[in-house]
Amino acid sequence: MKIGFVSKPECPRCHELIKFLSAYLKENGHDFVIESGTAKEMKMEGERIDRISADAIVTVGGDGTALWTLQKTKLPVLPVNVSSLAFLSEVDSSGALGCINRFLKGDYRLEKRARIKTMVNSTRLPDSLNEAVLKSMIMSKIRWFGVYLDNDFIHNVRADGIIIATPTGSTSYSLSVGGPILDPKVKGFIISYMAPFTLSARSMVVPSQSTIRVVTLDKGKSIMLTLDGQNGVEVGFHDEISFTESEYPAKFIRFNSDFYKNTREKMS
């Protein structure tokens, strides 16, 4: 089998773990490849993430490393946590070798998580696993947004921004503004508002098979659209941004994952 490795940038602990795991794979007759940015920091040869052909990719770092990787590849991902908090990981550095052994033996399950497909007018942007965020580019300046679900008008709302979150992202940015936590098995998306200038704008859970549409209503006012905190594009007056469930779910290698146990431990 062949495994790819991606590290959190400038993380010596991550690099040491990758060296250990890759040496183990080589000694046991398996192949490996290291993502080019990680390889450059480790002074090794590597491959661009979108060109890696492997059975799985092991990300070593935190949720940001896993999210970046999932935007670049459709391969299954095994996130290894070396950060203080990581909702996407079920294993830390001490358990990484054991999990890789279980994967090599086929003792695992593949978990699929819904992602958001985002369109700005007719242009498709990278899919997001956690959330898509529309936010004023000027601090403390609220903006007007028109919000629709399929062909139904929900309302026009003034707010610092809007968050469209998946069940996976329900424990991230959306949660910080009062959004609900969703079990990953729920087929829904969350619409949450950042500092809305109305008492009626509350988080909503909508079916994931629907299309959420947001129209920017402020002429000459800049708004940034950010996907999983990785990619940002500026949108302008009367641009239409649509959010639907992507046809490409994120794939995670899982062993004993328990969503509620993980949430209790991370939130405590």
N, C-alpha and C positions, 0 to 999 in steps of 0.2 A: 504494500500500500504506500501511498504518497501523501504527506501532510505538509501544508503550508503554514508559515509562521508570520505573524504581524505583531509588532511591539508598539507600546506607547512610546512616543518620541522622547528621547533624552532620558531613558530609564535604565540605568545600569543593572538594577535588579532583574528587570525584564530580559535584558540581553543575556545575563548569566543563566537564567532559566531556559531560554531558547537554546543556548549552547549545550546545556546538559541534556535537554530532551532530544535535540537533533543528533547528538552523539549516540544516545541510546537507540534511536531509530536506525542509525547506520550500523551499529553493532549487531542489531537483530534483523538485518536484511531488508529494511524498509528505506524508502527514499524520502527526501524532504526538499523544500524550497523556501527561501526567505524573501519576503516582500522587499522591493528595491530600496525604499527609504530606510527600513530597518537594517537591511544588509549594509547600506552605506555607513550607518552609525557604528555597526559592528565590524566594519572593514572586511566585509565578505562580499561574495558575488550574490546577486539577487535577481528577482524578476518582477516586472510591473504587476501590481495586484490584479488588474483586469486581464492579464495574460497567464495567470497561474492556473495550471491544470493539476488538480489534486483531488483526493477523496474527501478532504475536509481542510478547513483552515483553523488553526489555533490562534486566538488573539490573546495577547498577554498584556494586561494593563487594567483598564476599567471599562465602564459602559461606553465612553467616548471612542475608545479603540474599536470596540465591537461595532458601534454604529457607523463609524467611518468605513470599516471593512464591508459591512452589509450594503453600503451605498455603491461599492465598487465591484461586487461580485455576487453571483447567485449560488455560490457553493455553500454547503452546510458549515456552520461556525460553532466552535467550542470555545466559549470565553473563559479565560482564566483570570481571576481577580488578584491584582497586587495593589489595589487602591483601597481607600478606607470604606467606600460604599459603592456597590455595584449590584443593581437589580437583575441584570441579564446573566450574571454568572452564578453557577451553583458549586464551583470548586475554586479553591485558592491555590497558591503555589505549592503548598505541601501535598496536595492531593492530585496535582496535575499528571504525574507519571502513572498513578493508578488508573486515572480516567483514560489516558491514552492507551494503556494496556487493554482496558475493557473495550474501547473503540476498535482496536485492532482485532479483538476476538469476536466482534459483532455483538457485544453485550451492551446495547444502548438502544434508545428510541429516537426517532426524528420528530421534533416538534415544529410545527409550522405556525408562524405568527403573522397576522394581517399587517400589511403596510399600506400607506396612503399614496395614491397616484395623484400628483398635482399638475394641473395645467394652468398656465397664464395665457389667456386668450387661446391661441392654437398651439402654443409651445409647451411640450412636456418637460418637466424638471425631474431630477432624481427622486426616486421613491423614498419615503421616510417611515421608519419603524416606530418612533416615539410620537412625534408631532410635527405639524407645520404651523408656523407662527407668523402672523401679520402684525407689525408693530410700527408705531411712529418712529421715524429716524431722529426726531428732535425730542429730547427729554422733557417730560411734563407737558407735552402738547397732545391733546386728544384728537381723534380723527372720526369721521363719519364712515360707517360701513353699512351696506345693504346686505342682508343675509337671507338666503333662500334655501329651501330643501326641495329638490326636484323642481316642480313647477309652482310650488307654494311659497308665497312670500311670508317670512317669519317676522322680520321687523328691520327698521333702520336704527342703528345704535351708535352712540358716541362713546368711545372708549380709548384707552391707551393701545389696545390691540386685541386680537382674537387668536385663540389657540384651538386648532383642530387636532385632537389626540386619538390614538388607538387605545385599545385595552392595555397594551404593553406600556404606552406612554401615560396611562392614567396615574401612575405613581411618580411621574416626573413633573414637568412644568405646570400641567393642568392642575395637579394636586395642590400646588403652591398658591393658586388663586381660588381655591375652594371647590375644585371639581371632584367628582366621585371616583372611587377606585373600582375598576371593572376586572372581573375574572377574565383571563386571556381567552377563554372559550366563548365569551359573549360576542355575538356578531353585531357589533355596534361601534360608533365613533362618538366622541364627546366634543361638543362645542362649548368652549369656556371663554369668558371675557376678562380682560385685564383692566381693572379700575373703571368699570362702566359708569357712565354719568346718568344712570337711571336705576330705579329699584326693581324694574321688571326684567332686567337682563340677568338671567341665572343660567348656570351650566345646564346643558341638555344632552341627553343620550339619544342618538338617532340611528336608524338601521344602516349597517355598513353597505348594503346594496343600493342605497340612495346616493344621490349626488348633492353635495353641499356646494353652494355657490356664494361667493362673496364679491360684491362690487364696491370698489373704492369711490367715495362720493365727494372727496375734497379736491377741488381744482388747485393744482400747483402745490399740493402738499405731498412730501415724499414719505413713502411707506416701504419698509423692508420686509420681504418674505424670506424666512429662514427655515430650513428643513433639517431637523435633528441637530440643530446647532452647528451644522457642518457647512452647508451651502447657503449663500444669501444673494438675493437679486432684488433690485429696486422695482417697485410697481408704481404706476402713475394713475392719474385721474381717469375714472371709468374703465379701468382694466377689470376684466372678469377673471377671478381665480376659482377654479373648480377642484373639488376634492372627492375622489372615489376610491373604492378598494382596489389596490393593485392586483394584477393577475400574477404577480411574482411575490409570493409570501417569503418572509425571512425563514430560514431553516436553522434550527439549533439542535446540536447533539446533546441529549439529555440522558441522565442516569436515574437519579432518585429525586427529581425536582418536585417540590411541593410548594405551590404558589402561596398558600396561606402561611405556611411555616416561614418561607423566605420573607414574606411581607412583614410578619411579626418581628423577625430578627432584625431586618433592616430599619424598621420604624422605631424600634425600642431604643 
